[in-house]
Structure formats: structure tokens, C-alpha cells
Amino acid sequence: GAEEPGMEAEELPLGCGGQGGSPAAGRSPEGEERQDPPPASVSNGGEAESGKELVELKVIWNKNKYDVKFCLDSTGAELKQKIHSLTGLPPAMQKVMFKGLLPEEKTLREIKITNGAKIMVVGSTINDVLAVNTPKEAAQQEVKAEENKKEPLCRQKQHRKVLDKGKPDDVMPSVKGVQERLPSVPLSGMYNKSGGKVRLTFKLEQDQLWIGTKERTEKLPMGSIKNVVSEPIEGHEDYHMMAFQLGPTEASYYWVYWVPTQYVDAIKDTVLGKWQYF
């Protein structure tokens, strides 16, 4: 009679981690009653078995890569919460990009995210912002105050020779008073400083900005661009003139004219990798 509990343990059914196994595998010390694990622990289906279709993503943030399985019918806002749990980056400070800025209200299925998709995340944690950005913001305010003392950029002679050509016939339409995420096609129909046509292509998966002209295409890593400045064009405030700083001084500015105003903020956020407040 003393060995009866051990004998019962040997006769337990399969499915709890093996082939029936030894008596020790079937009972706990001191003869306590054995606890069956929940069904999920022996299921290979996971969420998919309960009707949820999963998609495999590669989330890239700050040179870190995360492999994530996520429900295809979850929204962009829910994905931001998942990214928060991985990185510590609050959703409000995330810029999540997949072929442009990820819409929070749509599901991953609606925006056609598929297995293996790369999700780019830019943004800094609260501690990073306090430690690094505060001196930068003060410096930017000083620069802005100094710029306000100067005449508007669009009146300066070097820019007038391009602007006096007038608005290009094939420039993309503008929407004043609206901010939009980057379109899936290149921004085209604009002029550069020499008056030649230029287009901007944002290769988010490669973290590159491609500046294309009739002669050639420059492929620039986003991290190599020091700053982005812009100013509305007088008389045509629905378009901006914009410069990408490619070196340490203003002499390295690459100017682009007739940028539709609705894309200005999205361009700055994408290139600089953080929110801009100027």
C-alpha cells in the first residue's frame, strides 16, 4: 500500500512533456497532488489557434533589431505599445515607419504588412532627451533668433535666381495647413540651386536619402545629414525652400526649391530621426 502513489504516477496519460516517463516525472515531492499544465503549454498553435493570424516583423530602433510576432489585425497604436515594452520608448515619442509614417488607426493587414517586413522606429527616451537635447534646443533657439534678424532667405540673391524661374509646371501639388506623411513615390518636379530638376527618394529600409538629378543620384545615409532647414517661399507659402546640411558649415547646404508644405515636417522627422520644434 505504501507504493501505491508511485504506481499511479507511472500510469498517467501522455502529453505532459513526453512519453509517460519515470515516476519522478509524474509526481511532486512528498506525494503532493500532481498539477496538469494548461493546454496552451502543449499547443504549437499559440494565438493562431484562437483565430488570430500572426505576422513576423523586424523592428529596428537605435541600431537594435527585434524579431517580433504580432497579430495582423492589431492597429498601429497597439504595435507602438509593443515597441514600448521592447525598447522603453514611450508611444508618444515614437516615429514608426513602414513605407512612410505608420498610421495608428489602421491595422497591419490594412497597410499590407507581410512576413519579414522591416519596421523602422526613431525617437529618444525621456532620459536621452533630458541628457542630450536640452543643450541642442537652446542652441537651436539662438540660431533661430539670429536668423530672424536677417532678411528672408527667399529674398537673398543666390536664391532669387532660382525662384525667379517661377513654380515648375510638373511640381507636386501642395496642401496648405496640413501635415502629411511621406508619399510612397519620390518627391519630384523641384529645382536645385543650379536650377536643374531634382527629386527626393526616402529609402527607409536602407536609412538613406537619394537625391536624384538628370546627371546622377546621390545616396546619402540619413545619419550623415547634420540638419534640415526650411522656409516658406514668399507669395507661394504653400511651398518651401529646403536645405540639407551635408557638412559642418552652411557652405555644405544642398538646396531644394518648391517642396510642398504638407511634407516639410515629415521630411525633417525622417531625416533627423527625432521630433523637430522649429
BANU-87429 format. One record per residue (C-alpha): residue number from 0; x, y, z. Coordinates in Angstrom, 2 decimals, decimal comma. Layout:
N
REC/kolro/u/v/w
REC/NUM/X/Y/Z .
...
END
This chain:
278
REC/kolro/u/v/w
REC/0/0,00/0,00/0,00 .
REC/1/2,92/2,40/0,64 .
REC/2/4,00/2,34/-3,00 .
REC/3/0,56/2,94/-4,46 .
REC/4/1,03/6,69/-5,28 .
REC/5/4,18/5,90/-7,29 .
REC/6/2,44/3,23/-9,27 .
REC/7/-0,41/5,58/-10,16 .
REC/8/2,10/8,17/-11,43 .
REC/9/3,60/5,66/-13,87 .
REC/10/0,22/5,06/-15,46 .
REC/11/-0,58/8,75/-16,23 .
REC/12/-1,56/9,51/-19,89 .
REC/13/0,89/11,05/-22,43 .
REC/14/1,01/14,72/-23,48 .
REC/15/2,55/16,42/-20,45 .
REC/16/6,01/16,71/-21,84 .
REC/17/6,91/13,24/-23,07 .
REC/18/6,26/9,51/-23,12 .
REC/19/4,82/8,85/-19,66 .
REC/20/8,36/8,95/-18,24 .
REC/21/9,66/7,94/-14,85 .
REC/22/7,70/8,00/-11,59 .
REC/23/9,54/11,19/-10,63 .
REC/24/8,19/12,95/-13,69 .
REC/25/4,64/12,12/-12,72 .
REC/26/4,52/13,18/-9,08 .
REC/27/5,85/16,01/-7,00 .
REC/28/7,92/15,59/-3,82 .
REC/29/6,30/14,44/-0,61 .
REC/30/3,48/12,81/-2,56 .
REC/31/1,66/16,10/-3,29 .
REC/32/-1,11/16,01/-5,89 .
REC/33/0,21/16,42/-9,45 .
REC/34/-0,83/19,63/-11,31 .
REC/35/-1,67/19,27/-15,00 .
REC/36/-0,31/22,10/-17,13 .
REC/37/-2,79/24,30/-19,06 .
REC/38/-3,50/23,17/-22,65 .
REC/39/-1,59/26,16/-24,14 .
REC/40/1,70/24,74/-22,85 .
REC/41/1,44/21,74/-25,15 .
REC/42/-0,05/23,61/-28,10 .
REC/43/2,05/24,56/-31,10 .
REC/44/-0,54/26,96/-32,49 .
REC/45/-0,37/29,81/-30,00 .
REC/46/-2,50/32,78/-30,96 .
REC/47/-3,09/31,43/-34,44 .
REC/48/-5,19/28,59/-32,98 .
REC/49/-7,60/31,06/-31,39 .
REC/50/-8,28/32,67/-34,77 .
REC/51/-5,53/35,31/-34,72 .
REC/52/-3,20/35,47/-37,70 .
REC/53/0,35/36,46/-36,80 .
REC/54/2,96/38,26/-38,88 .
REC/55/6,72/38,20/-38,28 .
REC/56/8,33/41,66/-38,12 .
REC/57/11,84/43,03/-37,76 .
REC/58/11,67/46,13/-35,56 .
REC/59/14,78/48,32/-35,88 .
REC/60/15,48/51,08/-33,36 .
REC/61/18,72/52,83/-32,49 .
REC/62/20,83/50,10/-34,19 .
REC/63/18,98/47,43/-32,21 .
REC/64/16,95/44,77/-34,02 .
REC/65/13,99/42,90/-32,54 .
REC/66/12,21/39,89/-34,08 .
REC/67/8,52/40,24/-33,22 .
REC/68/5,44/38,12/-33,91 .
REC/69/2,37/40,34/-33,87 .
REC/70/-1,33/39,99/-34,66 .
REC/71/-2,06/41,06/-38,24 .
REC/72/-5,37/42,61/-37,18 .
REC/73/-3,81/44,79/-34,46 .
REC/74/-3,56/48,54/-35,06 .
REC/75/-0,52/50,75/-35,42 .
REC/76/-1,29/52,15/-31,95 .
REC/77/-1,14/48,62/-30,47 .
REC/78/2,16/47,99/-32,25 .
REC/79/3,52/51,15/-30,59 .
REC/80/2,62/49,68/-27,20 .
REC/81/4,51/46,50/-28,11 .
REC/82/7,53/48,58/-29,18 .
REC/83/7,32/50,41/-25,84 .
REC/84/7,57/47,09/-23,99 .
REC/85/10,65/46,15/-26,06 .
REC/86/12,55/49,44/-26,05 .
REC/87/11,21/51,56/-23,19 .
REC/88/10,40/54,25/-25,77 .
REC/89/7,01/55,86/-24,92 .
REC/90/4,47/55,65/-27,78 .
REC/91/4,13/59,45/-27,87 .
REC/92/7,84/59,75/-28,64 .
REC/93/7,93/57,07/-31,34 .
REC/94/8,07/57,68/-35,06 .
REC/95/7,20/54,29/-36,54 .
REC/96/7,76/53,92/-40,28 .
REC/97/6,76/51,39/-42,89 .
REC/98/6,70/52,95/-46,37 .
REC/99/6,16/56,29/-44,64 .
REC/100/4,73/57,10/-41,23 .
REC/101/2,71/54,16/-39,82 .
REC/102/-0,95/55,22/-39,30 .
REC/103/-2,06/54,45/-35,74 .
REC/104/-5,72/53,85/-36,55 .
REC/105/-5,21/51,23/-39,30 .
REC/106/-4,43/47,55/-38,82 .
REC/107/-1,24/45,91/-40,05 .
REC/108/-3,37/43,97/-42,52 .
REC/109/-4,88/47,18/-43,95 .
REC/110/-1,47/48,70/-44,64 .
REC/111/-0,33/45,42/-46,23 .
REC/112/2,45/44,46/-43,82 .
REC/113/3,75/40,97/-44,66 .
REC/114/6,12/38,46/-43,05 .
REC/115/9,68/39,73/-42,76 .
REC/116/8,68/43,40/-43,05 .
REC/117/11,14/45,90/-41,56 .
REC/118/9,63/48,43/-39,17 .
REC/119/11,85/51,46/-38,58 .
REC/120/11,48/53,27/-35,23 .
REC/121/13,05/56,63/-34,44 .
REC/122/12,87/58,55/-31,20 .
REC/123/14,66/59,08/-27,92 .
REC/124/13,72/58,03/-24,41 .
REC/125/12,89/60,68/-21,82 .
REC/126/16,33/60,31/-20,23 .
REC/127/18,06/60,70/-23,59 .
REC/128/16,08/63,83/-24,35 .
REC/129/16,91/65,41/-20,99 .
REC/130/20,59/64,45/-21,22 .
REC/131/21,25/65,39/-24,83 .
REC/132/18,57/67,52/-26,43 .
REC/133/18,27/70,32/-23,89 .
REC/134/21,59/71,98/-24,84 .
REC/135/20,79/71,42/-28,52 .
REC/136/17,39/73,06/-28,20 .
REC/137/18,95/76,11/-26,54 .
REC/138/21,50/76,35/-29,35 .
REC/139/18,77/75,99/-31,96 .
REC/140/16,78/78,80/-30,36 .
REC/141/19,84/81,05/-30,51 .
REC/142/20,37/80,20/-34,18 .
REC/143/16,71/80,86/-34,92 .
REC/144/16,84/84,24/-33,16 .
REC/145/19,91/85,17/-35,19 .
REC/146/18,22/84,10/-38,42 .
REC/147/15,20/86,22/-37,62 .
REC/148/17,42/89,30/-37,76 .
REC/149/18,39/88,53/-41,35 .
REC/150/16,29/89,09/-44,44 .
REC/151/14,17/86,12/-45,54 .
REC/152/16,14/83,50/-47,42 .
REC/153/13,91/83,75/-50,46 .
REC/154/14,94/87,42/-50,93 .
REC/155/18,64/86,66/-50,97 .
REC/156/20,28/86,97/-54,38 .
REC/157/21,57/83,39/-54,51 .
REC/158/18,04/82,04/-54,14 .
REC/159/16,23/84,65/-56,22 .
REC/160/17,91/83,48/-59,43 .
REC/161/16,22/80,09/-58,98 .
REC/162/12,90/81,31/-57,59 .
REC/163/12,51/83,90/-60,36 .
REC/164/12,16/80,99/-62,80 .
REC/165/8,73/80,53/-61,25 .
REC/166/6,96/77,43/-59,99 .
REC/167/7,82/74,32/-62,05 .
REC/168/4,96/73,05/-64,21 .
REC/169/5,37/69,47/-63,01 .
REC/170/5,86/70,18/-59,30 .
REC/171/3,74/68,06/-56,95 .
REC/172/0,54/69,74/-55,69 .
REC/173/0,62/71,32/-52,24 .
REC/174/-1,92/71,34/-49,42 .
REC/175/-1,54/74,36/-47,14 .
REC/176/-2,21/73,98/-43,41 .
REC/177/-1,96/70,17/-43,47 .
REC/178/0,81/67,80/-42,39 .
REC/179/1,06/64,52/-44,26 .
REC/180/3,35/61,51/-44,03 .
REC/181/5,79/60,93/-46,86 .
REC/182/4,20/59,54/-50,01 .
REC/183/5,23/56,12/-51,32 .
REC/184/6,57/57,74/-54,51 .
REC/185/9,58/60,11/-54,77 .
REC/186/9,03/63,86/-54,33 .
REC/187/9,68/65,24/-57,79 .
REC/188/9,43/68,33/-60,02 .
REC/189/11,55/70,55/-57,73 .
REC/190/14,63/72,67/-58,55 .
REC/191/18,12/72,56/-57,02 .
REC/192/20,47/75,52/-56,59 .
REC/193/21,65/75,39/-60,22 .
REC/194/18,05/75,45/-61,47 .
REC/195/18,10/71,78/-62,52 .
REC/196/15,29/69,37/-61,75 .
REC/197/15,70/67,30/-58,60 .
REC/198/13,76/64,51/-56,89 .
REC/199/13,96/63,17/-53,33 .
REC/200/13,52/59,44/-52,62 .
REC/201/13,34/58,26/-49,00 .
REC/202/14,68/54,70/-48,71 .
REC/203/13,54/53,94/-45,17 .
REC/204/14,62/50,27/-45,15 .
REC/205/18,17/51,37/-46,06 .
REC/206/18,06/54,52/-43,88 .
REC/207/19,09/56,58/-46,92 .
REC/208/18,00/59,74/-48,75 .
REC/209/18,50/59,59/-52,51 .
REC/210/18,90/62,99/-54,21 .
REC/211/18,42/62,45/-57,93 .
REC/212/19,13/64,78/-60,86 .
REC/213/19,27/64,21/-64,60 .
REC/214/23,01/63,57/-64,31 .
REC/215/23,24/61,28/-61,27 .
REC/216/21,77/60,09/-57,98 .
REC/217/23,50/60,74/-54,63 .
REC/218/22,72/58,09/-51,98 .
REC/219/23,16/59,70/-48,55 .
REC/220/22,90/57,87/-45,19 .
REC/221/20,32/59,70/-43,03 .
REC/222/22,85/59,87/-40,20 .
REC/223/25,29/61,87/-42,33 .
REC/224/22,84/64,78/-42,71 .
REC/225/23,59/67,27/-39,92 .
REC/226/20,46/69,40/-40,17 .
REC/227/17,44/70,28/-42,30 .
REC/228/16,23/73,88/-42,60 .
REC/229/13,27/75,26/-44,49 .
REC/230/11,38/78,49/-45,12 .
REC/231/8,13/79,28/-46,93 .
REC/232/8,53/80,98/-50,32 .
REC/233/7,08/84,50/-50,21 .
REC/234/3,95/84,77/-52,31 .
REC/235/3,77/80,95/-52,51 .
REC/236/3,59/79,98/-48,83 .
REC/237/2,21/76,55/-49,72 .
REC/238/5,72/75,67/-50,92 .
REC/239/9,06/75,78/-49,08 .
REC/240/12,70/76,09/-49,96 .
REC/241/14,67/73,49/-48,00 .
REC/242/18,34/72,74/-47,34 .
REC/243/20,06/69,53/-46,23 .
REC/244/23,30/70,22/-44,33 .
REC/245/25,83/67,66/-45,59 .
REC/246/28,91/69,02/-43,79 .
REC/247/29,95/71,15/-40,80 .
REC/248/29,09/74,61/-42,24 .
REC/249/26,37/76,38/-44,22 .
REC/250/28,57/76,08/-47,30 .
REC/251/27,58/72,39/-47,39 .
REC/252/23,84/73,10/-47,71 .
REC/253/22,12/71,30/-50,59 .
REC/254/19,16/73,50/-51,54 .
REC/255/15,86/72,24/-52,93 .
REC/256/13,12/74,64/-54,04 .
REC/257/9,33/74,20/-54,26 .
REC/258/8,89/71,49/-51,64 .
REC/259/5,13/71,01/-50,93 .
REC/260/4,46/72,35/-47,45 .
REC/261/2,50/69,30/-46,26 .
REC/262/5,64/67,12/-46,43 .
REC/263/8,11/69,51/-44,72 .
REC/264/7,67/68,19/-41,16 .
REC/265/7,70/64,54/-42,30 .
REC/266/10,98/65,13/-44,17 .
REC/267/12,62/66,67/-41,09 .
REC/268/11,38/63,90/-38,79 .
REC/269/12,50/61,16/-41,18 .
REC/270/15,96/62,55/-41,92 .
REC/271/16,89/63,75/-38,45 .
REC/272/15,34/60,82/-36,60 .
REC/273/13,58/62,89/-33,95 .
REC/274/10,85/65,46/-33,48 .
REC/275/11,74/69,00/-34,61 .
REC/276/10,18/72,05/-32,98 .
REC/277/11,40/74,80/-35,31 .
END
